[in-house]
Each structure stands twice: as C-alpha cells, then as structure tokens.
Amino acid sequence: MARVKRGVTANKRRKNLLKLAKGFRWGRSTRYRAAKEAVMKAGKYSYRDRRTKKRTARALWITRLNNALRLHDTKYSTFISVMTKKNIELDRKVLSQMAVDNPETFEKFVKDVVGK
C-alpha cells in the first residue's frame, strides 16, 4: 500500500480558522488555540447581537414616534391603540421614517387617525 501523509487536511482546517481570526489583536490572530476560542466567542456574540439589533431598532422607532407624536399633542400609547381599533396596519419603522422624512404628511396622518 502507498503511504498516506495526513497533514494536508489538518493544516487546511487550521488555516481556515486563522483566516476567520484575521484582524483580531495580539496572539488571538496567530496562535491556533487562542484564535479558536476567540472565533467561537465572536460567533456567540454575533448570533446574540443579531437579535439584539432588532430589539434596539424597534426601541429607536418607538422613541422617534413618541417624540413626533408629542409635537401633535398625543401620546404613543393612545396613538397605537387608536390605530389598532381602526385596523390600520402600518408598522413602527414606516411611521418613524414618515415622521422624520415627511413631517407634513405625518401631521396629516396623525390628524386623520386621532381626529384632532
């Protein structure tokens, strides 16, 4: 039987992991064990923060909406309750973009919804 040299696969695996750790500081980008730990932890953080990003974005939209609605003498909670009673299905992202980009249109919309 022919001799099989087994270093190729292991070297490729290590090289790919070090490629993922590129840009990390100190030994975490060059030493295999430290790089493996850093890449695993970075993966956990990225998984967690992809969900956190959605949460913080929604909180920002709600804050923007509330501030814009206060200018028109109404509160966020009452505005949302009136919208749900009238079956208006605009999400908070669209409403906050409208409040920031088109204040005149937003003002007309609020007056139509609330009826003030």
MODELLER restraints for C-alpha pairs under 7 A, 6 or more apart:
rsr = mdl.restraints
at = mdl.atoms
rsr.add(forms.Gaussian(group=physical.xy_distance, feature=features.Distance(at['CA:14:A'], at['CA:32:A']), mean=6.85, stdev=0.5))
rsr.add(forms.Gaussian(group=physical.xy_distance, feature=features.Distance(at['CA:17:A'], at['CA:36:A']), mean=6.74, stdev=0.5))
rsr.add(forms.Gaussian(group=physical.xy_distance, feature=features.Distance(at['CA:18:A'], at['CA:29:A']), mean=6.35, stdev=0.5))
rsr.add(forms.Gaussian(group=physical.xy_distance, feature=features.Distance(at['CA:18:A'], at['CA:30:A']), mean=6.67, stdev=0.5))
rsr.add(forms.Gaussian(group=physical.xy_distance, feature=features.Distance(at['CA:18:A'], at['CA:32:A']), mean=6.81, stdev=0.5))
rsr.add(forms.Gaussian(group=physical.xy_distance, feature=features.Distance(at['CA:18:A'], at['CA:35:A']), mean=6.43, stdev=0.5))
rsr.add(forms.Gaussian(group=physical.xy_distance, feature=features.Distance(at['CA:20:A'], at['CA:39:A']), mean=6.86, stdev=0.5))
rsr.add(forms.Gaussian(group=physical.xy_distance, feature=features.Distance(at['CA:21:A'], at['CA:28:A']), mean=6.99, stdev=0.5))
rsr.add(forms.Gaussian(group=physical.xy_distance, feature=features.Distance(at['CA:21:A'], at['CA:29:A']), mean=5.10, stdev=0.5))
rsr.add(forms.Gaussian(group=physical.xy_distance, feature=features.Distance(at['CA:21:A'], at['CA:35:A']), mean=5.86, stdev=0.5))
rsr.add(forms.Gaussian(group=physical.xy_distance, feature=features.Distance(at['CA:21:A'], at['CA:39:A']), mean=6.09, stdev=0.5))
rsr.add(forms.Gaussian(group=physical.xy_distance, feature=features.Distance(at['CA:22:A'], at['CA:29:A']), mean=5.57, stdev=0.5))
rsr.add(forms.Gaussian(group=physical.xy_distance, feature=features.Distance(at['CA:23:A'], at['CA:29:A']), mean=6.63, stdev=0.5))
rsr.add(forms.Gaussian(group=physical.xy_distance, feature=features.Distance(at['CA:27:A'], at['CA:34:A']), mean=6.73, stdev=0.5))
rsr.add(forms.Gaussian(group=physical.xy_distance, feature=features.Distance(at['CA:28:A'], at['CA:34:A']), mean=4.90, stdev=0.5))
rsr.add(forms.Gaussian(group=physical.xy_distance, feature=features.Distance(at['CA:28:A'], at['CA:35:A']), mean=4.43, stdev=0.5))
rsr.add(forms.Gaussian(group=physical.xy_distance, feature=features.Distance(at['CA:28:A'], at['CA:38:A']), mean=6.50, stdev=0.5))
rsr.add(forms.Gaussian(group=physical.xy_distance, feature=features.Distance(at['CA:29:A'], at['CA:35:A']), mean=5.55, stdev=0.5))
rsr.add(forms.Gaussian(group=physical.xy_distance, feature=features.Distance(at['CA:61:A'], at['CA:92:A']), mean=5.96, stdev=0.5))
rsr.add(forms.Gaussian(group=physical.xy_distance, feature=features.Distance(at['CA:61:A'], at['CA:93:A']), mean=5.76, stdev=0.5))
rsr.add(forms.Gaussian(group=physical.xy_distance, feature=features.Distance(at['CA:61:A'], at['CA:96:A']), mean=5.49, stdev=0.5))
rsr.add(forms.Gaussian(group=physical.xy_distance, feature=features.Distance(at['CA:62:A'], at['CA:92:A']), mean=6.57, stdev=0.5))
rsr.add(forms.Gaussian(group=physical.xy_distance, feature=features.Distance(at['CA:64:A'], at['CA:96:A']), mean=5.90, stdev=0.5))
rsr.add(forms.Gaussian(group=physical.xy_distance, feature=features.Distance(at['CA:65:A'], at['CA:76:A']), mean=6.78, stdev=0.5))
rsr.add(forms.Gaussian(group=physical.xy_distance, feature=features.Distance(at['CA:65:A'], at['CA:95:A']), mean=6.96, stdev=0.5))
rsr.add(forms.Gaussian(group=physical.xy_distance, feature=features.Distance(at['CA:65:A'], at['CA:96:A']), mean=5.22, stdev=0.5))
rsr.add(forms.Gaussian(group=physical.xy_distance, feature=features.Distance(at['CA:65:A'], at['CA:99:A']), mean=6.93, stdev=0.5))
rsr.add(forms.Gaussian(group=physical.xy_distance, feature=features.Distance(at['CA:66:A'], at['CA:75:A']), mean=6.28, stdev=0.5))
rsr.add(forms.Gaussian(group=physical.xy_distance, feature=features.Distance(at['CA:66:A'], at['CA:76:A']), mean=4.85, stdev=0.5))
rsr.add(forms.Gaussian(group=physical.xy_distance, feature=features.Distance(at['CA:68:A'], at['CA:99:A']), mean=6.27, stdev=0.5))
rsr.add(forms.Gaussian(group=physical.xy_distance, feature=features.Distance(at['CA:69:A'], at['CA:75:A']), mean=5.97, stdev=0.5))
rsr.add(forms.Gaussian(group=physical.xy_distance, feature=features.Distance(at['CA:69:A'], at['CA:76:A']), mean=6.49, stdev=0.5))
rsr.add(forms.Gaussian(group=physical.xy_distance, feature=features.Distance(at['CA:79:A'], at['CA:114:A']), mean=6.88, stdev=0.5))
rsr.add(forms.Gaussian(group=physical.xy_distance, feature=features.Distance(at['CA:82:A'], at['CA:114:A']), mean=6.90, stdev=0.5))
rsr.add(forms.Gaussian(group=physical.xy_distance, feature=features.Distance(at['CA:83:A'], at['CA:113:A']), mean=6.86, stdev=0.5))
rsr.add(forms.Gaussian(group=physical.xy_distance, feature=features.Distance(at['CA:98:A'], at['CA:106:A']), mean=5.86, stdev=0.5))
rsr.add(forms.Gaussian(group=physical.xy_distance, feature=features.Distance(at['CA:99:A'], at['CA:106:A']), mean=5.37, stdev=0.5))
